[in-house]
Every structure is written in C-alpha cells, then in structure tokens.
Amino acid sequence: MNPTDQHAAFLQLIQDNKGILFKISHSYCHDRNDREDLMQEMVYQLWKSGQRFDTHRKFSTWMYRIALNVAISFYRRQRRSGLKISFGGDLHLMEWEDRTEGDGEMEEKIELLQQFINQLGELDKALMILYLEEKSYREIADVLGITETNVATKLSRIKGRLKQQFMQ
C-alpha cells in the first residue's frame, strides 16, 4: 500500500472510531471550546503516533489509550493553569434504554453517578469510562497500561465506594 493510501486508511479508522474521542472529550471537559481543543490534540497525537500502531492489535483499544493519555495531560495542564474542568453536564458515556420521561428516581441516580465520577481521580475516571463502555478487563488493562488484576481491584473498590454513596 502506498503512503497516500495508508494515510487515507488511517484517517478512515479515526473517522470510524470518532465516538471514542467525543466520549472522552465530554468526560474531561465541560466547555465546548475546551472539548474542541482536546479533540484536536487527540487527533494530532493519534496522527503523530500512527507509525507505532501495531496492526495485530485492536485499533479502538490503541485509540482509547492515546486519547485518554492526551485527555489526562490536558486535564492536568488546565488544573495547573487554574481553570476548572468538570465532568460535564450530561452523562454521555452510556445509553439509558430503560429511562423514561419523568422517571425522577432514575434521574436522581444518574445525577448521583455523575457526581461520584466527577470526584474520581484521572485514572479512576478513565477506568470508569471504559467500564461503562462495557470493555473487558483485558481491554481496560491494555488501554490504561495496568494489569487485569489491578483493573479488577480498582473497579471493585470504586463499586464499593459507589454503593456506599447510593446507600447514604
């Protein structure tokens, strides 16, 4: 495959998986301009790192890893500069299929979950994004660069804290 075709194929992979970028940017930035800046930075880093993509691995896993690393770095830079970035107004990480209009109890639970996730550290927030995306422990471990055992342990602790929050 010639370089032009390789570039076009790579850009198509990014386009096919752009939902990953939207979810991550919405999770780490509340402001629209910050989200756009973050998405541009993620695409730039994906492009810059493209030669290192191992075609024997799943593209979406690699893309999550690059995008989350960029988002965490962006979040840290914004925190250091004194700007406040919150988890965002709406929870766009998952579809709530059984949610109906006027379901006050479900709305309350979603709000509590959103508040809880907003309090998590960068790694735990990334872990929850992937968990809510129904990624396997292996995929989460690959994206975050930690062991599957560590994923299981961290998720168990987060779930325990979340359960305590919901009981209060």
C-alpha positions as CSV (number, residue, x, y, z in Angstrom):
1,M,0.0,0.0,0.0
2,N,1.4,3.4,-1.0
3,P,1.8,6.1,1.7
4,T,-1.2,8.1,0.4
5,D,-3.5,5.0,0.7
6,Q,-2.0,4.3,4.2
7,H,-2.8,7.9,5.3
8,A,-6.3,7.6,3.9
9,A,-6.9,4.3,5.6
10,F,-5.6,5.6,8.9
11,L,-7.8,8.7,8.7
12,Q,-10.8,6.4,7.9
13,L,-10.0,4.4,11.1
14,I,-10.0,7.6,13.1
15,Q,-13.3,8.6,11.5
16,D,-14.9,5.2,12.1
17,N,-14.0,5.5,15.8
18,K,-14.5,9.2,16.4
19,G,-17.2,8.4,19.0
20,I,-14.3,7.4,21.4
21,L,-12.9,11.0,21.0
22,F,-16.3,12.5,21.7
23,K,-16.9,10.5,24.8
24,I,-13.5,11.2,26.3
25,S,-13.6,14.9,25.5
26,H,-17.1,15.2,27.0
27,S,-15.9,13.4,30.1
28,Y,-12.9,15.6,30.7
29,C,-14.2,19.0,29.5
30,H,-17.4,20.8,30.2
31,D,-16.7,23.9,28.0
32,R,-17.3,23.4,24.3
33,N,-14.1,25.2,23.3
34,D,-12.0,23.1,25.6
35,R,-13.6,19.9,24.2
36,E,-12.8,21.1,20.6
37,D,-9.2,21.8,21.7
38,L,-8.9,18.5,23.4
39,M,-10.3,16.6,20.3
40,Q,-7.8,18.4,18.0
41,E,-5.0,17.5,20.3
42,M,-6.2,13.8,20.4
43,V,-6.4,13.6,16.6
44,Y,-2.9,15.2,16.3
45,Q,-1.4,12.8,18.8
46,L,-3.1,9.8,17.0
47,W,-1.7,11.0,13.7
48,K,1.8,11.6,15.2
49,S,1.8,8.1,16.8
50,G,0.3,6.3,13.8
51,Q,3.5,4.7,12.7
52,R,3.7,2.9,16.1
53,F,0.2,1.4,15.8
54,D,0.6,-2.4,15.9
55,T,-1.8,-3.8,13.3
56,H,-2.1,-7.0,15.2
57,R,-3.9,-5.2,18.0
58,K,-7.3,-3.7,18.0
59,F,-7.4,-0.1,16.7
60,S,-10.1,1.1,19.2
61,T,-8.0,-0.1,22.2
62,W,-4.9,1.8,20.9
63,M,-7.1,4.8,20.2
64,Y,-8.5,4.8,23.7
65,R,-5.1,4.6,25.2
66,I,-3.7,7.6,23.2
67,A,-6.9,9.7,23.7
68,L,-7.1,9.0,27.4
69,N,-3.4,9.9,27.9
70,V,-3.9,13.1,26.0
71,A,-7.1,13.9,28.0
72,I,-5.4,13.3,31.3
73,S,-2.5,15.5,30.3
74,F,-4.9,18.2,29.1
75,Y,-6.8,18.0,32.3
76,R,-3.6,18.3,34.4
77,R,-2.5,21.3,32.4
78,Q,-5.9,23.0,32.8
79,R,-5.8,22.3,36.6
80,R,-2.3,23.8,36.9
81,S,-3.4,26.9,35.0
82,G,-6.2,27.5,37.5
83,L,-9.1,26.6,35.1
84,K,-11.7,24.3,36.5
85,I,-12.8,21.4,34.3
86,S,-15.7,19.3,35.5
87,F,-17.2,16.0,34.3
88,G,-19.7,17.8,32.1
89,G,-23.4,18.5,32.4
90,D,-24.8,15.4,30.8
91,L,-23.7,11.8,31.2
92,H,-23.0,10.8,27.6
93,L,-21.0,7.7,28.4
94,M,-23.8,5.3,28.0
95,E,-27.4,4.9,26.8
96,W,-30.1,4.6,29.4
97,E,-32.5,2.4,27.4
98,D,-35.0,1.8,30.2
99,R,-35.1,5.5,31.1
100,T,-38.5,7.1,30.6
101,E,-39.7,10.7,30.7
102,G,-40.5,11.8,34.3
103,D,-38.6,9.0,35.9
104,G,-37.5,11.0,38.9
105,E,-35.7,8.1,40.6
106,M,-33.6,7.3,37.6
107,E,-32.8,11.0,37.1
108,E,-31.6,11.1,40.7
109,K,-29.5,8.0,40.3
110,I,-27.9,9.4,37.2
111,E,-27.1,12.7,38.9
112,L,-25.5,10.8,41.9
113,L,-23.4,8.7,39.5
114,Q,-22.3,11.8,37.6
115,Q,-21.3,13.5,40.9
116,F,-19.4,10.4,42.0
117,I,-17.5,10.1,38.8
118,N,-16.6,13.8,38.9
119,Q,-14.9,13.2,42.3
120,L,-12.7,10.4,40.9
121,G,-9.0,10.9,40.1
122,E,-7.9,10.8,36.4
123,L,-7.0,7.1,36.3
124,D,-10.2,6.0,38.0
125,K,-12.3,8.3,35.8
126,A,-10.7,6.8,32.7
127,L,-11.3,3.3,34.2
128,M,-15.0,4.1,34.7
129,I,-15.4,5.5,31.2
130,L,-14.1,2.2,29.8
131,Y,-16.1,0.1,32.2
132,L,-19.3,2.0,31.3
133,E,-18.4,1.4,27.7
134,E,-18.6,-2.4,28.6
135,K,-14.9,-3.0,27.7
136,S,-13.5,-6.3,29.0
137,Y,-10.9,-6.2,31.9
138,R,-8.3,-7.2,29.3
139,E,-9.2,-4.2,27.1
140,I,-9.2,-1.8,30.0
141,A,-5.8,-3.1,31.1
142,D,-4.4,-2.7,27.6
143,V,-5.7,0.9,27.3
144,L,-4.6,2.0,30.8
145,G,-1.3,0.1,30.9
146,I,-2.2,-1.8,34.1
147,T,-2.8,-5.4,34.8
148,E,-6.2,-7.1,34.6
149,T,-5.9,-7.9,38.3
150,N,-5.3,-4.2,39.0
151,V,-8.4,-3.3,36.9
152,A,-10.5,-5.8,38.9
153,T,-9.2,-4.5,42.2
154,K,-9.7,-0.8,41.3
155,L,-13.2,-1.5,39.9
156,S,-14.2,-3.4,43.0
157,R,-13.1,-0.6,45.2
158,I,-14.9,2.0,43.1
159,K,-18.0,-0.1,43.1
160,G,-17.8,-0.4,46.8
161,R,-17.5,3.4,47.2
162,L,-20.3,3.9,44.8
163,K,-22.5,1.5,46.7
164,Q,-21.8,3.4,49.9
165,Q,-22.7,6.7,48.2
166,F,-26.0,5.3,46.9
167,M,-26.9,3.9,50.4
168,Q,-26.4,7.3,52.0
